[in-house]
């Protein structure tokens, strides 16, 4: 249950950017409709455009809400009442002093007590100047609480993450910092903890004695789209594996926290990260998509995408084997697979249980043994499937693997957007779903050696599930990738 949100000023740097228009403002509006933002607040967009003012920015916001499917008149009133704009064109100390004065004026006009959120919806290259500007203008401390929200990527490697943490901590305490990974705001990701720790039937099986392997698939059917400028410098390992996928692995692998609070949950995730063994060359497969077909439509290869260097060596696909060297998981491989231009958009965790030690029906001619598999689907059709064997109603005795399934939409209807959950947590001061400084550094410590000495790149046709080398990665231990299925299948 969330605490009440007090009066506050919500400041978005990158106020005229795509993230604010498509995600943050619609999420804030939906929270406002539910009266979750409190009675008094201001939303201040900060950007470089000197030609904008409050009126033109409100029109821009209103257009974005229309695109997000918010057509009602209440949105007009909301924009007029709480949306404001301020220009910081060059990021000089004087401009940040001007921003501080504007915030103070809004707080006087709207009777706000000095509670502030600073959301950095910015490219990583702009983090340093903005954080230094906030600290230099005295905006890291106020009459009320002050919280800094930083979008990923948080660094490019271990050294840059440590440097950024040090920069942040010169002006802000760790208790003020919210490193946001939108995956952690998904209801189904949060439910992983409930699924494990509230259901004794699963928690009692959640160990090396009962589980044979864990697979995490984060698949996208899209290519780089409009992100080529960023993506060609980052690649799948930095863009998805180091943050989203590794966080999922931590939630699957963590021990029971002492309490469901930020300190306890983060502590257990950090323990998992520190227990993961060094990644060896034969643990990793990198790929890059070649021309192919998605849903019957021809698509170009990665190097043929607009904005991508024709000789690019950036990976669009990663298959990885992790070893979690803890008492619970010793000897259980964690397989990770993520990529662009795969056959479908899907985020799914497959937990494969060990087969029965004695196969009772092995003498029967039509009885092939199967492992029970738990499939946790995080998107697009959130839910879970438990696969188990049943007898077909016929002779001779024949077994068939069938799914027992649950879908969140069937039970609860529409699920809130991840940003709604995370923004509300920021406003109420709950850091449970946000990434601690030590987590970021532990993850980069794991992947930086791979980034410094990457293995060779394998091509795979767009529309396939990746290069053949990824299949061989699992075959080495007698495993294979699970065929992705949706929760309702």
Helices and strands as residue ranges (DSSP letters): E 8-13, H 18-19, I 20-24, H 25-33, E 41-47, H 54-67, H 74-82, E 83-87, H 93-109, E 116-120, G 124-126, H 127-136, E 146-151, H 158-171, G 174-176, E 177-180, G 182-185, H 187-197, H 200-203, E 211-219, G 225-227, H 228-236, I 237-245, H 246-253, H 262-275, G 281-283, E 284-290, E 292-294, E 297-299, G 302-304, E 317-323, E 333-339, E 346-353, E 373-379, E 383-391, E 399-407, H 408-412, H 418-428, H 437-452, E 457-461, H 468-475
